Amino acid sequence: MRWLLTAAALLFLGLFLFVPLGVVFFTALQKGVVFYLQTFRDPDTIAAIRLTLLAAGIAVPLNMVFGVAAAWVIGKFEFWGKGILITLIDLPFSVSPVVSGLIYVLLFGLQGLLGPWLIAHGIRIIFAVPGIVLATIFVTFPFVARELLPMIQAQGNDEEEAALTLGASGWQTFCKVTLPNVKWALLYGVILCNARAMGEFGAVSVVSGHIRGLTDTVPLHIEILYNDYQFVAAFAVASLLALLALMTLVVKSIVEWKSGQQLKQQALGGEEENS
Amino acid sequence: MSISVRNITKKFGRFTALKNVDLEIPDGQLVALLGPSGCGKTTLLRIIAGLEFADSGTIEFDGQDITDQVARERRVGFVFQHYALFRHLTVFENIAFGLRVRPRSARPSKDEIRAKVHELLRLIQLENQSGRYPSQLSGGQRQRVALARALAVQPKVLLLDEPFGALDAKVRMELRRWLRKLHDEVHITSVFVTHDQEEALEVSDRVAVMNQGRIEQFDSPDEVYDHPASPFVVDFLGSVNIFHGRIESADADSGTLEIGAPGHAGGAADSSVGYVRPHEMQLKRERNGDKSAVEATVTGIYKAGPVARVELRRQDTGESIFAEIPRAVLQELALKPGETVFAKPLAIRRFEGSQPS
């Protein structure tokens, strides 16, 4: 029975995870390594990679700051409207990315609420880089806050209060007590946030306008290549995202192993002392 | 540093945690805030620390009004029930924390910090544990580190919230004696919260007994135990026998004490309640004309340690009473369950018309 279940799980995993992953790399390298590398010399591809890095480079740090602040406020303080704030943080998870994108179009688009004013002032958001960055920020903002919140809530207020009575300022307390206690959760949240920021398709697709070399991110560029029947090139670029996913998994495992190690060491140390 | 608590009131929503509390803690004393859970003792401690703020009233340190100062300005040492050590820092770094976070101008040099921390490590007898993490220490060790950490910043007052509450009985006992010794050496004005009357009576110079957001009595441990100010205090400081009804005279020494059943043809004394501690009960086989003894049936005998605990049922009212008598006396009496004895209170405390709360 055990073997049967294990086999079923492995088969499932193989069919839906490893086979597609294999196909990506197989197709990407079908015409040889030279052709594979050539794909990345294409100016449009380079532009797409650059834009993706830019969007993630802005969205991830912003969401890190926002996530830490939100988790801290929610975890440490009691205030009116806390429940609403938690719901709002979860909103990007519950709303389809396409809808998120459309919201921005409705807000900033030509026919949108702020559209005429923006055009009058020569500011382009939709079908331009700012729209892509905004959409990325929106879609990825729950990750850090969601990772940190349970951690911060579980740890309570005692250590912070101790720091305050010892004369530490609010900022010192945050940097020297709160942050070190949640560093692994924070790192994990940032990794997830980054993976999503680089891989986001739906919301970005709506606001991008698909202008090659200008408003294409990596996922959008893959779609364009694929639709142009440039399968090998499409898969070559896709292999980049696949690599990113694998790297995320590796880093995630290391982080989990590290924090687990720390916990185990502490537990062992405690036992030694007690016996 | 003396602490003056003036007319402090604190509400949490609809719950009133403290009602017009006044408390004067003289310089250099070790004071216990004693009471059942929910009586407001921890809230009062946190208000003195500046971790909580009162709705009304003032707090003064040495006559200086510090009501509006926050915790970090008050320079208090606070020890938490669950230690609240910084788990990512070593014992050394935990103790040094308060010195390291000072503004550069007031911060001691590295050597000074090291000297100070080692001095404190010696004081708490953990000199060779400085590189360990809190999770590698036992509960008693952790609480000592927490104490050293609080003392490192040379606080004006030391506040301890149920400092031994999370420890097992033996460690508790050792640690509270150690705290008393420490206080005799350091002489810093200290306030500690506890729900353990034994702990409060043993360790402190003065005890504030609290109940439902008020201080019922603030006196020396002897005074609180021997002359409790209210039924609550008697009841809270150890087990007690309650005698309802006619008590002719509480003057036990003159031997004119007389106890009757409630509703008995009595005088004005009918409404009074008398409190007698179990060890202040005398058991006799014969009444010998003593009107102050009540007739009771032995319902149980528990022998543990040098003192035997005898459970009795009054024959007139059916109320159960307890007596604690030396084992030798018990052997002499040769009591057995079901037998009749005469129980005589040797000392009785009365609070006219009041009921224990």
HADDOCK unambig.tbl for C-alpha pairs under 7 A between the chains (distance, minus, plus):
assign (segid A and resid 158 and name CA) (segid B and resid 84 and name CA) 5.28 0.50 0.50
assign (segid A and resid 159 and name CA) (segid B and resid 84 and name CA) 4.87 0.50 0.50
assign (segid A and resid 159 and name CA) (segid B and resid 85 and name CA) 6.40 0.50 0.50
assign (segid A and resid 159 and name CA) (segid B and resid 86 and name CA) 6.18 0.50 0.50
assign (segid A and resid 162 and name CA) (segid B and resid 78 and name CA) 6.92 0.50 0.50
assign (segid A and resid 162 and name CA) (segid B and resid 84 and name CA) 6.61 0.50 0.50
assign (segid A and resid 164 and name CA) (segid B and resid 71 and name CA) 6.16 0.50 0.50
assign (segid A and resid 164 and name CA) (segid B and resid 72 and name CA) 5.28 0.50 0.50
assign (segid A and resid 165 and name CA) (segid B and resid 71 and name CA) 5.18 0.50 0.50
assign (segid A and resid 165 and name CA) (segid B and resid 72 and name CA) 5.00 0.50 0.50
assign (segid A and resid 165 and name CA) (segid B and resid 75 and name CA) 6.88 0.50 0.50
assign (segid A and resid 165 and name CA) (segid B and resid 76 and name CA) 6.31 0.50 0.50
assign (segid A and resid 165 and name CA) (segid B and resid 77 and name CA) 6.50 0.50 0.50
assign (segid A and resid 165 and name CA) (segid B and resid 78 and name CA) 6.51 0.50 0.50
assign (segid A and resid 166 and name CA) (segid B and resid 72 and name CA) 6.45 0.50 0.50
assign (segid A and resid 166 and name CA) (segid B and resid 77 and name CA) 6.98 0.50 0.50
assign (segid A and resid 166 and name CA) (segid B and resid 98 and name CA) 4.77 0.50 0.50
assign (segid A and resid 166 and name CA) (segid B and resid 150 and name CA) 6.86 0.50 0.50
assign (segid A and resid 166 and name CA) (segid B and resid 153 and name CA) 6.80 0.50 0.50
assign (segid A and resid 167 and name CA) (segid B and resid 72 and name CA) 4.29 0.50 0.50
assign (segid A and resid 167 and name CA) (segid B and resid 73 and name CA) 6.98 0.50 0.50
assign (segid A and resid 167 and name CA) (segid B and resid 98 and name CA) 6.19 0.50 0.50
assign (segid A and resid 167 and name CA) (segid B and resid 101 and name CA) 6.93 0.50 0.50
assign (segid A and resid 168 and name CA) (segid B and resid 72 and name CA) 6.62 0.50 0.50
assign (segid A and resid 168 and name CA) (segid B and resid 101 and name CA) 5.51 0.50 0.50
assign (segid A and resid 177 and name CA) (segid B and resid 86 and name CA) 6.88 0.50 0.50
assign (segid A and resid 180 and name CA) (segid B and resid 88 and name CA) 6.92 0.50 0.50
assign (segid A and resid 181 and name CA) (segid B and resid 88 and name CA) 6.69 0.50 0.50
assign (segid A and resid 266 and name CA) (segid B and resid 135 and name CA) 5.52 0.50 0.50
assign (segid A and resid 266 and name CA) (segid B and resid 136 and name CA) 6.23 0.50 0.50
assign (segid A and resid 269 and name CA) (segid B and resid 135 and name CA) 6.84 0.50 0.50
assign (segid A and resid 269 and name CA) (segid B and resid 136 and name CA) 4.52 0.50 0.50
assign (segid A and resid 270 and name CA) (segid B and resid 135 and name CA) 5.59 0.50 0.50
assign (segid A and resid 270 and name CA) (segid B and resid 136 and name CA) 4.31 0.50 0.50
assign (segid A and resid 270 and name CA) (segid B and resid 137 and name CA) 6.15 0.50 0.50
assign (segid A and resid 273 and name CA) (segid B and resid 136 and name CA) 6.35 0.50 0.50
assign (segid A and resid 273 and name CA) (segid B and resid 137 and name CA) 6.10 0.50 0.50
assign (segid A and resid 273 and name CA) (segid B and resid 138 and name CA) 6.16 0.50 0.50
assign (segid A and resid 274 and name CA) (segid B and resid 138 and name CA) 6.24 0.50 0.50
